[in-house]
């Protein structure tokens, strides 16, 4: 018996959670549905490729809206391809279909109905906070909810939004993406080393992070901020740092892989993430990078935004400020720099919390049970 995971791609740099779902929910019992089989082949799982035409979720502003308009025009799946997909699912004794992103699940409602295979969707952010702003998509979601057996939401706030859109409460399951804490070594707690990880986009407010770091004055005392990520605000961020003569204190590493991120976190003491609500761009759930920082025993300084307060409370295991409050962010940075033992204690509390509530293995087990997948021993 197997689980079918449907996604546009299994190779996205910022979509490591999709590959984690393949590895953890039904190990060695997962098949893929995607446009290109490359990522599935790398993961060593059978793949049905070429259907349906699902544009990438990632993008910004007008580009993202254009891709969504494309999805609006191409909702159907060719009947021949649909029948081939059903044959593929039955050949692999598929017990459930889980679609990454709620709007993509619309493509699979008819497949689920014709095959009798339960359909689940994994909502993430943009698909819940922006897509249903269209009346047409609100109607499609209401119809989709009648077909879905369940929806996974990464945070309580997105679960609440799903309820507002008409999804029955009994079908909504809050399950953050989670991390594997064993992949992250506890920080060697080098005082004065700060790190920010994420795309340099409006909703991550990197300019606010930079301004707060400089306003705190800790750079004058030797503190360094490592920024890992790239995006449309990259040039503005670099210009700001150059204009403030802070190129020695703020290091831009660009987009890097997980190994590099782990190595920088291991040498840092505080993680900064100033997430905000931004026009057009999606609201996030609970960022994986925050859980990774907690796994590395870093104190977290972030904002009262989306699902972040579900993992980080003021003083345990970090500090939260209001969105766009640069002055309070600067004060938090200054406070943790002056009180390294407080930062270290927050970091230790953070790792404990991840192990207790946010491991990939425990959350994968929860998803597996919700989808009614038989445990490995029962499959033999």
C-alpha positions as CSV (number, residue, x, y, z in Angstrom):
1,X,0.0,0.0,0.0
2,X,1.3,3.5,-0.8
3,X,0.9,7.2,-0.4
4,X,0.8,9.4,-3.5
5,X,2.3,12.9,-3.1
6,X,1.4,15.4,-5.8
7,X,3.6,18.5,-6.3
8,X,4.7,20.6,-9.2
9,X,8.3,19.7,-8.4
10,X,10.4,17.8,-5.8
11,X,13.5,19.9,-6.4
12,X,12.6,23.4,-5.1
13,X,15.3,24.9,-3.0
14,X,12.8,26.5,-0.7
15,X,10.4,23.5,-0.6
16,X,12.5,21.1,1.4
17,X,9.4,20.2,3.3
18,X,8.0,18.3,0.3
19,X,11.1,16.1,0.2
20,X,10.8,15.6,3.9
21,X,7.2,14.5,3.5
22,X,8.4,11.8,1.0
23,X,11.1,10.6,3.4
24,X,9.0,10.6,6.6
25,X,5.3,10.1,6.2
26,X,5.4,6.7,4.4
27,X,9.0,5.7,4.0
28,X,9.6,3.4,1.0
29,X,5.9,3.4,0.4
30,X,5.5,6.7,-1.5
31,X,4.9,7.5,-5.2
32,X,5.1,10.9,-6.9
33,X,2.8,12.8,-9.2
34,X,4.6,15.8,-10.8
35,X,5.4,17.5,-14.1
36,X,9.0,16.6,-14.2
37,X,10.2,13.2,-12.7
38,X,13.8,14.5,-12.0
39,X,13.2,15.2,-8.2
40,X,11.3,12.0,-7.8
41,X,14.1,10.0,-9.5
42,X,16.6,11.6,-7.1
43,X,14.5,10.5,-4.2
44,X,14.3,7.0,-5.6
45,X,10.5,6.7,-5.8
46,X,8.1,5.8,-8.7
47,X,6.7,8.9,-10.5
48,X,3.8,9.7,-12.8
49,X,5.0,12.8,-14.6
50,X,3.5,15.3,-17.1
51,X,0.1,15.9,-15.4
52,X,-1.5,18.2,-14.6
53,X,0.0,21.6,-15.9
54,X,0.8,23.0,-12.4
55,X,2.9,26.3,-12.6
56,X,5.4,26.8,-9.7
57,X,4.0,28.4,-6.5
58,X,7.1,30.6,-6.0
59,X,7.2,34.0,-7.6
60,X,6.6,37.6,-6.7
61,X,4.0,40.2,-7.4
62,X,2.6,40.3,-10.9
63,X,4.5,37.2,-11.9
64,X,2.8,35.2,-9.2
65,X,-0.6,36.6,-10.2
66,X,0.1,35.7,-13.8
67,X,0.9,32.1,-12.9
68,X,-2.3,31.9,-10.8
69,X,-4.3,33.2,-13.8
70,X,-2.7,30.4,-15.9
71,X,-4.0,27.9,-13.3
72,X,-7.5,29.5,-13.6
73,X,-7.5,28.8,-17.3
74,X,-6.1,25.3,-17.1
75,X,-8.0,23.6,-14.3
76,X,-9.0,20.4,-16.1
77,X,-6.9,17.3,-16.6
78,X,-7.1,15.6,-19.9
79,X,-9.4,12.5,-19.6
80,X,-6.8,10.2,-21.1
81,X,-4.1,11.4,-18.7
82,X,-6.6,11.2,-15.9
83,X,-7.3,7.5,-16.7
84,X,-3.6,6.8,-16.9
85,X,-3.0,8.4,-13.5
86,X,-5.8,6.3,-11.9
87,X,-4.2,3.2,-13.4
88,X,-0.8,4.3,-12.0
89,X,-2.3,4.8,-8.5
90,X,-4.1,1.5,-8.5
91,X,-1.0,-0.3,-9.7
92,X,0.8,1.0,-6.7
93,X,-2.1,0.2,-4.3
94,X,-2.4,3.8,-3.3
95,X,-4.2,4.4,0.0
96,X,-4.3,8.2,-0.1
97,X,-3.4,11.2,-2.3
98,X,-1.8,14.2,-0.6
99,X,-1.4,17.4,-2.8
100,X,1.1,20.0,-1.9
101,X,-0.7,23.4,-1.9
102,X,-4.5,23.7,-1.6
103,X,-5.2,25.3,-5.0
104,X,-3.4,22.4,-6.8
105,X,-5.7,19.9,-5.1
106,X,-8.5,21.2,-7.3
107,X,-6.9,19.3,-10.2
108,X,-7.3,16.0,-8.3
109,X,-10.9,16.1,-7.0
110,X,-12.2,14.1,-10.0
111,X,-9.3,11.6,-9.9
112,X,-10.1,11.0,-6.2
113,X,-13.9,10.6,-6.9
114,X,-13.4,8.2,-9.8
115,X,-10.7,6.1,-8.1
116,X,-12.2,6.1,-4.6
117,X,-8.9,7.1,-3.2
118,X,-9.1,9.7,-0.3
119,X,-7.8,13.1,-1.2
120,X,-5.8,15.3,1.2
121,X,-4.3,18.8,0.6
122,X,-1.4,20.4,2.4
123,X,-2.0,24.2,2.6
124,X,1.0,26.4,3.1
125,X,0.3,30.1,3.0
126,X,-0.2,31.8,-0.4
127,X,-2.8,29.2,-1.4
128,X,-4.9,30.2,1.7
129,X,-4.2,33.9,2.2
130,X,-4.1,35.2,-1.4
131,X,-5.6,32.7,-3.9
132,X,-9.2,32.8,-2.3
133,X,-9.3,36.6,-2.6
134,X,-10.8,35.8,-6.0
135,X,-14.5,35.0,-5.9
136,X,-14.0,32.3,-8.5
137,X,-11.5,30.6,-6.3
138,X,-13.6,30.9,-3.2
139,X,-16.3,29.0,-5.0
140,X,-13.8,26.4,-6.2
141,X,-12.5,26.0,-2.7
142,X,-16.0,25.5,-1.3
143,X,-16.6,22.7,-3.9
144,X,-13.1,21.2,-3.2
145,X,-13.8,21.0,0.5
146,X,-16.8,18.7,-0.2
147,X,-14.3,16.3,-2.0
148,X,-11.4,16.5,0.4
149,X,-11.1,14.0,3.2
150,X,-8.7,16.4,5.1
151,X,-6.5,19.5,4.9
152,X,-3.2,20.0,6.7
153,X,-2.4,23.5,7.9
154,X,1.0,24.5,9.2
155,X,-0.4,26.9,11.8
156,X,-3.5,27.7,13.8
157,X,-3.9,31.0,12.1
158,X,-4.1,29.3,8.6
159,X,-6.4,26.7,10.0
160,X,-8.7,29.5,11.1
161,X,-8.5,31.0,7.6
162,X,-9.5,27.6,6.2
163,X,-12.6,27.6,8.4
164,X,-13.5,31.1,7.2
165,X,-13.3,29.8,3.7
166,X,-15.9,27.1,4.4
167,X,-13.8,24.1,5.2
168,X,-15.5,22.0,8.0
169,X,-13.5,22.0,11.2
170,X,-13.4,18.2,11.4
171,X,-11.4,18.2,8.2
172,X,-8.7,20.7,9.3
173,X,-5.5,19.3,11.0
174,X,-2.8,21.7,12.3
175,X,0.5,20.0,11.6
176,X,3.6,22.3,11.2
177,X,6.2,21.1,8.7
178,X,8.7,20.3,11.4
179,X,12.5,19.6,11.4
180,X,14.9,16.9,12.2
181,X,16.8,18.2,15.3
182,X,19.4,15.5,14.9
183,X,20.6,17.3,11.7
184,X,21.4,20.4,13.8
185,X,24.3,20.6,16.2
186,X,23.8,22.8,19.2
187,X,25.5,26.1,18.8
188,X,29.0,26.6,20.1
189,X,27.4,29.8,21.4
190,X,29.8,32.4,19.9
191,X,28.6,35.6,21.5
192,X,28.0,38.5,19.1
193,X,27.1,36.4,16.0
194,X,23.7,37.0,14.6
195,X,22.1,35.2,11.6
196,X,19.0,35.8,9.4
197,X,17.9,33.1,6.8
198,X,15.3,33.5,4.2
199,X,14.4,35.1,0.8
200,X,15.0,38.8,0.7
201,X,11.4,39.7,0.0
202,X,8.9,42.1,1.4
203,X,7.2,39.7,3.8
204,X,10.6,38.9,5.5
205,X,11.4,42.7,5.9
206,X,15.2,42.3,5.6
207,X,15.6,46.1,5.5
208,X,14.0,46.4,8.9
209,X,16.3,43.7,10.2
210,X,19.4,45.5,8.9
211,X,18.2,48.9,10.2
212,X,17.5,47.4,13.7
213,X,20.8,45.7,13.8
214,X,22.6,48.9,13.0
215,X,20.4,50.9,15.3
216,X,21.2,48.6,18.2
217,X,24.9,49.6,18.0
218,X,26.2,46.1,18.6
219,X,28.2,46.1,15.4
220,X,30.4,48.8,16.9
221,X,31.3,46.2,19.5
222,X,32.3,43.6,17.0
223,X,28.9,41.8,16.5
224,X,28.3,40.4,13.0
225,X,25.1,39.7,11.2
226,X,25.1,36.9,8.6
227,X,22.4,37.1,6.0
228,X,21.7,34.0,4.0
229,X,19.3,34.3,1.1
230,X,18.6,36.2,-2.1
231,X,15.6,37.9,-3.7
232,X,14.3,41.1,-5.2
233,X,15.3,43.2,-2.2
234,X,18.9,42.1,-2.4
235,X,20.3,45.2,-4.1
236,X,18.5,47.5,-1.7
237,X,19.8,45.6,1.3
238,X,23.4,45.8,0.0
239,X,23.1,49.4,-0.9
240,X,21.8,50.2,2.6
241,X,24.7,48.4,4.2
242,X,27.2,50.2,2.0
243,X,25.7,53.6,2.6
244,X,25.9,53.0,6.4
245,X,29.6,51.9,6.1
246,X,28.7,48.5,7.7
247,X,30.1,46.1,5.1
248,X,32.4,44.6,7.7
249,X,29.6,44.0,10.2
250,X,26.9,42.6,7.8
251,X,27.8,39.7,5.5
252,X,25.7,38.7,2.6
253,X,26.1,35.0,1.7
254,X,23.4,34.8,-1.0
255,X,21.3,31.7,-1.4
256,X,23.0,28.6,0.1
257,X,22.1,25.0,0.8
258,X,21.1,23.4,4.1
259,X,24.6,22.3,5.0
260,X,25.9,25.9,4.8
261,X,22.9,27.2,6.8
262,X,23.6,24.6,9.5
263,X,27.3,25.5,9.7
264,X,26.5,29.3,10.2
265,X,23.9,28.6,12.8
266,X,26.3,26.4,14.7
267,X,28.6,29.4,15.2
268,X,25.8,32.0,16.0
269,X,24.0,33.0,19.1
270,X,20.9,34.8,17.9
271,X,18.5,34.2,15.0
272,X,16.6,37.2,13.5
273,X,13.4,37.0,11.5
274,X,11.3,40.1,11.1
275,X,8.3,38.7,9.2
276,X,5.4,41.0,8.3
277,X,2.2,41.0,6.4
278,X,2.8,42.3,2.9
279,X,0.5,43.4,0.0
280,X,-0.2,40.6,-2.5
281,X,2.5,38.3,-1.0
282,X,1.3,35.5,1.1
283,X,1.1,35.1,4.9
284,X,3.3,32.4,6.2
285,X,2.6,29.6,8.6
286,X,5.5,28.8,10.9
287,X,8.8,29.2,9.1
288,X,11.0,26.1,9.1
289,X,14.1,28.4,9.4
290,X,12.8,29.4,12.9
291,X,12.5,25.7,14.0
292,X,16.0,25.1,12.5
293,X,17.4,27.9,14.6
294,X,15.7,26.6,17.7
295,X,17.2,23.1,17.0
296,X,20.6,24.8,16.8
297,X,20.0,26.3,20.3
298,X,19.8,29.9,19.0
299,X,17.7,32.5,20.8
300,X,15.1,33.8,18.3
301,X,14.1,37.4,17.8
302,X,11.0,37.6,15.6
303,X,7.6,39.2,15.2
304,X,4.0,38.6,16.3
305,X,3.1,37.3,12.9
306,X,1.1,34.3,11.5
307,X,2.2,31.1,13.2
308,X,5.4,32.3,14.8
309,X,3.9,32.9,18.2
310,X,2.9,29.2,18.2
311,X,6.6,28.3,18.7
312,X,8.2,31.4,20.1
313,X,6.8,33.3,23.1
314,X,8.4,36.4,24.7
315,X,11.2,35.1,26.8
316,X,10.7,31.5,25.9
317,X,12.6,30.6,23.7
318,X,13.1,34.1,22.3
319,X,11.7,37.6,22.0
320,X,8.8,38.9,19.8
321,X,8.1,42.4,18.6
322,X,5.3,44.0,16.6
323,X,5.6,44.0,12.9
324,X,7.6,47.0,11.5
325,X,8.7,48.0,15.1
326,X,12.4,48.5,14.3
327,X,13.1,50.3,17.6
328,X,11.8,47.3,19.6
329,X,13.7,44.9,17.4
330,X,16.9,46.9,18.0
331,X,16.3,46.9,21.7
332,X,15.9,43.1,21.7
333,X,19.1,42.7,19.7
334,X,20.9,45.0,22.2
335,X,19.5,43.1,25.2
336,X,20.6,39.7,24.1
337,X,24.0,40.9,23.1
338,X,24.5,42.4,26.5
339,X,23.1,39.3,28.3
340,X,24.6,36.3,26.5
341,X,23.6,33.9,29.3
342,X,20.0,34.8,28.7
343,X,20.4,34.1,25.0
344,X,22.0,30.8,25.7
345,X,19.2,29.8,28.1
346,X,16.6,30.7,25.5
347,X,18.4,28.6,22.9
348,X,18.5,25.6,25.1
349,X,14.7,26.0,25.8
350,X,14.1,26.2,22.0
351,X,15.8,22.9,21.2
352,X,13.8,21.2,24.0
353,X,10.6,22.6,22.5
354,X,11.4,21.4,19.0
355,X,12.1,17.9,20.3
356,X,8.9,17.9,22.2
357,X,6.6,19.4,19.6
358,X,8.1,20.0,16.2
359,X,10.1,16.9,15.0
360,X,9.5,15.7,11.4
361,X,9.1,12.2,12.6
362,X,6.3,12.9,15.2
363,X,4.4,15.2,12.8
364,X,4.8,12.7,9.9
365,X,3.4,10.0,12.1
366,X,0.4,12.3,12.9
367,X,-0.2,12.9,9.2
368,X,0.1,9.2,8.4
369,X,-2.5,8.3,11.1
370,X,-4.9,11.0,9.9
371,X,-4.7,9.7,6.3
372,X,-5.4,6.2,7.6
373,X,-2.1,4.8,6.2
374,X,-1.3,1.3,7.5
375,X,2.0,1.2,9.6
376,X,4.9,-0.6,8.0
377,X,4.4,-3.8,10.0
378,X,0.8,-4.0,8.8
379,X,1.9,-3.6,5.2
380,X,4.1,-6.7,5.2
